Amino acid sequence: MTTPDAPTAPAVNRVAWFEIASDDPEGVQRFYGDLFGWRFRTDEDSAAVGMDYRLISYDGDDEVSGGVFGTGDAMPGHAIFTVLVRDVAETCRKVEALGGKVLDEVVGNENGPDFAYLRDTSGNLFGVFAPTGS
């Protein structure tokens, strides 16, 4: 599988190519779909060889930008990426409402952008940030 080139300018609720591995791919799909509006489809090439891999497209965009790998307990879950959001504090509230956890939230940071480190419903680490002055 090849990864697409990163967009020239970041857009809200988007990241470059990434992968999320989980023994609960359905739960991960539900979590990120509800949080950011991401869409999922089966990677037919992976399915043909018995692998559970779901390709991720952003809402309103058919370009594939990442994937969810269903590990079947063969390996630990993993994910790390940072998503540009409009409002870090509001995103943190939504993460908790969806069953995720806020590990570290820095809002009103005079030395850089607002950001937070979070965990999804499978315990995977990810980050969000909003540009300074947003």
C-alpha positions in Angstrom: 0.0 0.0 0.0 1.3 3.5 -0.8 0.6 6.5 1.2 -0.6 9.7 -0.4 1.5 12.9 -0.3 0.6 15.1 2.7 -1.6 18.1 1.9 0.2 21.4 1.2 -1.8 23.2 3.9 -3.3 21.4 7.0 -7.0 21.5 7.3 -9.2 21.2 10.5 -9.8 17.6 11.6 -7.1 16.2 9.3 -3.7 14.6 9.7 -1.1 13.0 7.3 -1.1 9.2 6.7 -1.4 7.2 9.9 -2.3 3.8 11.2 -4.3 2.8 14.2 -4.0 -0.8 15.4 -6.5 -2.3 17.7 -8.0 -5.6 18.8 -11.4 -3.7 18.7 -11.4 -2.1 15.2 -15.2 -1.7 15.3 -14.9 0.4 18.5 -12.1 2.5 17.1 -14.0 3.1 13.9 -17.1 4.2 15.9 -15.0 6.5 18.1 -13.2 8.4 15.4 -16.2 8.4 13.1 -18.2 10.1 15.9 -15.4 12.4 17.0 -14.2 13.7 13.6 -16.7 12.5 11.0 -14.2 10.2 9.4 -15.5 7.5 6.9 -14.2 3.9 6.7 -14.2 1.2 4.0 -12.6 -2.2 3.8 -9.2 -2.4 2.0 -10.1 -5.1 -0.5 -6.4 -6.0 -1.1 -5.9 -6.7 2.6 -9.2 -8.6 2.9 -8.2 -10.8 0.0 -5.3 -12.1 2.2 -7.4 -12.4 5.4 -6.3 -9.1 7.0 -8.7 -6.7 8.6 -7.7 -3.3 7.4 -10.0 -0.4 7.0 -9.1 2.7 5.0 -10.0 6.1 6.4 -11.2 9.1 4.3 -12.1 12.5 5.8 -15.6 13.8 5.7 -16.2 15.4 2.3 -13.0 13.9 0.8 -12.6 10.6 -1.0 -8.8 10.5 -0.8 -7.6 7.8 1.6 -5.5 9.3 4.5 -5.0 6.5 7.0 -6.1 3.1 8.1 -7.3 1.0 11.0 -5.6 -2.4 11.4 -7.6 -5.1 13.3 -4.9 -6.9 15.1 -6.9 -9.9 16.3 -4.8 -9.7 19.5 -1.7 -10.5 17.5 0.1 -7.3 18.7 -0.5 -4.4 21.0 -2.6 -1.5 19.8 -0.7 1.5 18.5 -1.4 4.9 17.1 0.2 8.3 17.3 -0.8 11.3 15.2 -1.9 14.9 15.8 -5.1 16.4 14.4 -5.6 20.1 13.8 -8.8 21.2 15.5 -10.6 24.5 15.9 -11.0 24.3 19.7 -8.8 22.1 21.9 -10.9 22.5 25.0 -14.1 21.6 23.1 -12.4 18.6 21.5 -11.3 17.4 24.9 -14.8 17.6 26.3 -16.1 15.6 23.3 -13.3 13.0 23.7 -14.4 12.4 27.3 -18.1 12.3 26.3 -17.2 9.6 23.7 -15.4 7.5 26.3 -11.8 8.6 25.7 -9.4 10.2 28.2 -7.6 13.5 28.3 -4.0 13.0 29.5 -2.6 16.5 29.2 -4.4 19.6 28.0 -2.6 23.0 27.5 -5.0 25.8 26.6 -4.0 29.4 26.6 -0.4 28.6 26.0 1.6 31.8 25.5 4.6 29.8 24.1 2.8 28.0 21.3 -0.4 26.5 20.1 -3.1 25.0 22.4 -2.7 21.2 22.4 -3.7 18.0 24.2 -2.6 14.4 24.5 -5.5 12.1 24.6 -6.4 8.4 24.6 -9.1 6.8 22.5 -11.5 4.1 23.7 -8.8 1.4 23.0 -6.2 3.3 25.0 -4.3 4.5 21.9 -2.4 7.8 22.3 -3.1 10.7 19.9 -2.8 14.5 20.0 -4.8 17.5 18.9 -3.7 21.1 18.5 -5.1 24.5 17.4 -3.0 27.2 15.9 -1.9 30.1 18.1 -4.6 32.8 18.2 -7.4 30.6 17.0 
